Amino acid sequence: MTMPNAVLPQDILEPDLLRLDRLSRHRAGRPAVQDLSLTLKRGQVLGLLGVNGAGKSTTLSMIAGALRPDSGTIALNGEDFLEHPERARRLIGWLPERAPQWPELTVGEHLDTHGRLRGLNGVALKQAREAIVERLELGPLQRRLAGVLSQGQRQRLGLACALVHKPALLVLDEPANALDPIQVAALRTLIREQVSAGTTVILSTHLLAEVTAVCDRVAILHEGRLHHDGPITDGDHKALEQTFFDIAMRGGDSTPSADRSRAA
Ligand SMILES: Nc1ncnc2c1ncn2[C@@H]1O[C@H](COP(=O)(O)OP(=O)(O)OP(=O)(O)O)[C@@H](O)[C@H]1O
């Protein structure tokens, strides 16, 4: 079942749904993200690719409003995110790298809590919960405590929490983590469904195959900087693999943002 999105009708979403302008953030006294600018067009599926520690989670946490940038701006649907965080959160569904689940709450209670935090209540909340439970086959788990779920089940709950309010922008941090191959295939189907319903997606991974399977654009981060940003085309995967390898091996010595203008 394809769930129509979104909180806002498509025609009042800006063509440039997300704009990051010169974002920087230090962590533990070291630069984790440096001078990052990119624009995500409505309907795009962007893969944020990078080796461990490249700055992917830091970037996505800033986009989701969980971390404040040291400098730079984030505009979501044309509005300054930092000035209107409540409105922005309703537009975003976020699956963090380690989904912060409350062990003493059930699966159903998680979905209700996430839905309420994003403005749903009453019949709308009930319908939204039922739809996502059905789509992610969480019915048998609804009364189970999150603390006793397997890792893969927790990841599915995290996805359901990210999707319950039908966000316009879906932010997925390493969404295939802990999923078995069947669930990875199901995840890809789910992402494609979301895109067909009008959702814009940004996902992070250190695996090129995850990007080429579902994304139409890739941005490669290394040591917190953007080193490549371009479309993904069929037959291009070998070249992209080489680009990723070069960036990772050269330790970021390639020319940052050389391909930025090819994007979008
Ligand atoms: N909670 C934290 N406290 C201090 N430093 C952190 C924290 N989280 C990340 N960092 C540091 O910030 C930098 C970027 O990390 P980040 O988690 O954003 O990278 P990543 O690309 O998501 O890596 P991975 O693929 O391993 O998850 C790294 O140097 C990391 O050590």
Ligand as a Chemical Component Dictionary entry (heavy atoms), coordinates in Angstrom:
data_LIG
# 
_chem_comp.id                   LIG 
_chem_comp.type                 NON-POLYMER 
_chem_comp.pdbx_formal_charge   0 
_chem_comp.three_letter_code    LIG 
# 
loop_
_chem_comp_atom.comp_id 
_chem_comp_atom.atom_id 
_chem_comp_atom.alt_atom_id 
_chem_comp_atom.type_symbol 
_chem_comp_atom.charge 
_chem_comp_atom.model_Cartn_x 
_chem_comp_atom.model_Cartn_y 
_chem_comp_atom.model_Cartn_z 
_chem_comp_atom.pdbx_ordinal 
LIG N1  N1  N 0 28.895 12.093 20.190 1  
LIG C1  C1  C 0 30.094 12.474 19.736 2  
LIG N2  N2  N 0 30.990 13.066 20.546 3  
LIG C2  C2  C 0 32.193 13.480 20.097 4  
LIG N3  N3  N 0 32.602 13.338 18.816 5  
LIG C3  C3  C 0 31.754 12.748 17.963 6  
LIG C4  C4  C 0 30.467 12.282 18.372 7  
LIG N4  N4  N 0 29.861 11.737 17.298 8  
LIG C5  C5  C 0 30.710 11.854 16.276 9  
LIG N5  N5  N 0 31.856 12.459 16.662 10 
LIG C6  C6  C 0 33.022 12.752 15.818 11 
LIG O1  O1  O 0 32.592 13.560 14.730 12 
LIG C7  C7  C 0 33.219 13.145 13.515 13 
LIG C8  C8  C 0 32.176 12.798 12.488 14 
LIG O2  O2  O 0 31.430 11.689 12.988 15 
LIG P1  P1  P 0 30.056 11.228 12.331 16 
LIG O3  O3  O 0 29.424 10.265 13.285 17 
LIG O4  O4  O 0 29.299 12.408 11.914 18 
LIG O5  O5  O 0 30.597 10.463 11.028 19 
LIG P2  P2  P 0 29.879 9.352  10.129 20 
LIG O6  O6  O 0 30.275 9.654  8.732  21 
LIG O7  O7  O 0 28.426 9.309  10.417 22 
LIG O8  O8  O 0 30.586 8.025  10.624 23 
LIG P3  P3  P 0 30.032 6.498  10.722 24 
LIG O9  O9  O 0 29.852 6.015  9.325  25 
LIG O10 O10 O 0 31.143 5.799  11.432 26 
LIG O11 O11 O 0 28.745 6.528  11.506 27 
LIG C9  C9  C 0 34.133 11.971 13.882 28 
LIG O12 O12 O 0 35.437 12.472 14.043 29 
LIG C10 C10 C 0 33.577 11.481 15.191 30 
LIG O13 O13 O 0 34.601 10.945 16.003 31 
# 
loop_
_chem_comp_bond.comp_id 
_chem_comp_bond.atom_id_1 
_chem_comp_bond.atom_id_2 
_chem_comp_bond.value_order 
_chem_comp_bond.pdbx_ordinal 
LIG N1  C1  SING 1  
LIG C1  N2  SING 2  
LIG C1  C4  DOUB 3  
LIG N2  C2  DOUB 4  
LIG C2  N3  SING 5  
LIG N3  C3  DOUB 6  
LIG C3  C4  SING 7  
LIG C3  N5  SING 8  
LIG C4  N4  SING 9  
LIG N4  C5  DOUB 10 
LIG C5  N5  SING 11 
LIG N5  C6  SING 12 
LIG C6  O1  SING 13 
LIG C6  C10 SING 14 
LIG O1  C7  SING 15 
LIG C7  C8  SING 16 
LIG C7  C9  SING 17 
LIG C8  O2  SING 18 
LIG O2  P1  SING 19 
LIG P1  O3  DOUB 20 
LIG P1  O4  SING 21 
LIG P1  O5  SING 22 
LIG O5  P2  SING 23 
LIG P2  O6  DOUB 24 
LIG P2  O7  SING 25 
LIG P2  O8  SING 26 
LIG O8  P3  SING 27 
LIG P3  O9  DOUB 28 
LIG P3  O10 SING 29 
LIG P3  O11 SING 30 
LIG C9  O12 SING 31 
LIG C9  C10 SING 32 
LIG C10 O13 SING 33 
# 
